[in-house]
Amino acid sequence: ETSKIPKFVFFGALALFMIVIIIGASRNLGSEGDPSTATALKDVTANAAGPDAAIAALEERTRKDPTDVEAWQLLGWSYFENGRYLDSANAYGKATKLEPDRAVYWSSLGESLVMADENDPMPKAAKAAFDKAIILDPKDPRSRYFLAVSKDLDGDHKGAINDWLELLKDTPKDAP
């Protein structure tokens, strides 16, 4: 039994390390393949006094133009950053309907669904979103990370660790 403790500590530390690297890199708006996204968020927040005002501005933007996929993506990101995971999932869900071929929207939806569910570490809808994202972009870091989590939850610990190590190999050295 005592031999399992060091493995558990190692795997826990590895998982934490991977979470910090991968989620940090994937949460970075500039890494989502659209450099204008960070600029758009700065534009929204420049005229808003705090996160609540920025969110309100984005909500108004989506009310005025429900087909504005960038507004839905920014709103999803803003909700997520403010711990409003179910709202984030709803916003990313709108983005996936407007642009179903963008892997980052699907993986962001999946992550929001994971965070929103307090009982299930990998809800079926989240897994389906990650599966969709990985089909669209086999290199999507968020999906790769969470699909490895899914393997780990299913008991394939070695497969999960191998997937995380492969992901680490693909992570740029200057990733946040």
N, C-alpha and C positions, 0 to 999 in steps of 0.2 A: 504494500500500500504506500509506503513512504517514497517508493520510486516514482509514483505518479505525481507527487507534489512538484518536483522540479520540472517535469514536462508541462504541467498545468501552468506554472509560473512562466515558463518559456513561451508557451503558446499564448498566454494572456498578454505578455509583454509584446510578442510579435503582432498580435491582433491590434493592440493599442497603437503600436508604431505604424502599422499599416493604415489604421483609421486616420491618424494625424496626417500622414503623407497624402494618401489618396483623396480623402474627403477635403482636405485643405486645398489640394490642387484642383479638384473638380468643383469646389464651391467658388473658386476664383472666376469671376465673370469673364475675364479676358480669355480664359482657357476654353470657353464654350464655343469657340470657332467664329465668333462675331465680335471683333474689336469695338464695334460701335455700341455694343451693349453696355460696357463700362461707361462710355461717354453719355449714353442715354440715361443711365442711372444717376450720374452726376448732374445732368440737366434737371432731372426731376427733384433731386434732393437739394439742389442749389436754391430753389424757390420755396422750399418747405422748411418749416421750423421743427425739426426732429423727425424721428421715424414714423410717428403716427400721422403727421401731416404729409409725409412722402407717400405713405400707404394710401391715405385719403386721395391724394392727387392721382395715383395710379388707378385706384378704384373708379374715380371720375373719368379717367381716360378710357377705361374699358367700358364704362357705361355709354360714353359718347360714341365709341367705335368698338363694338364687340368683336370685330374681325382683326383688331390690332394685336397680332401675335407677340410682338415685342413687349407690349404693355402687359400681356398675360404672363410672359416669362419674367419680367421684372417684378410683377406683383407676386408671383410664386416665390421668387427668390427673397423678396422683402418679407413676406409672411414667414418663410422658413427661418430667416435670420432672427425673427422676432418670436420664434417658438410657436407660431400658429400653423402647425403642420397639416391639419386637415384643410384649412383654408389654402395652404400652399398646394396641397394635392389637387384641390378643385381648380385652382388657377392653372397649374401645369396640365391638368386634364383638358382644359379649354385650349391650351397651346397645342397639345397633341392632336386635337380635332382639327385645328386650323392648319397645322403643318405636320402631318403624320409621319413624314420621312426624316425628322430631326431626332437623332438618337439622344441628344442631350435633354430634350424635353421628356422623353420616356424615362431616362434614368433619373432625372430630377423628380418626376412623378413617383417612381418607385421608392426613392429615398424618403420623400415626404410621407408616403404611405407607411413605410417602416417606422418612421418616427411618430406618426400619428397613432399607431396601434400599441396600446400599453400592455396587451396580453400576448400577442403573437409576434415573435421576433422577425418572421418573414411571412407576412400575409400573402395569400395567393395572388391578389391583384398587384402587389408590389413585385413578386416574382415574375408575373406575366409582363409587367412593364420593363423589367430588366432584360427578360428574354427578347422582347421586341427591340429594345435599344441595341443589344449585342448583335442582332441580325442586321440592323441598319449600319452599325459601326463596331466591328469586332475589337477595336482598340479602345472603346469607350471605358475610361478608367473606373468610373463610378459603378457601372454595370459589372465590370469584371470583378471588382472588389465584392459587391453584394452577392454575385452569383457564387463566389468562393465561400462567402458566409453561409449561403444556402447549402452548399456541399457540407460544410462543417456541421450545420444543424442537422443534416441528414445522416451524420455519422462518418462521412468521408473526410476525416481530419487530414490525412496525408494529401488527398487531392486538393483540399482547400489551401493547405500550406504551399503546395506546388504552384497553384494558381496565383497566390499572393506573391510568391517569389518571382514568378514570371512577370507579374505586374510591376514589381519593384524594379526588375531589369529594364522595363520600358519607361519607367518614370524618369523624367529629365533630372539631371543632377541639381539644377537650380530651382526645382519645384518648391513651392512654399511648404 
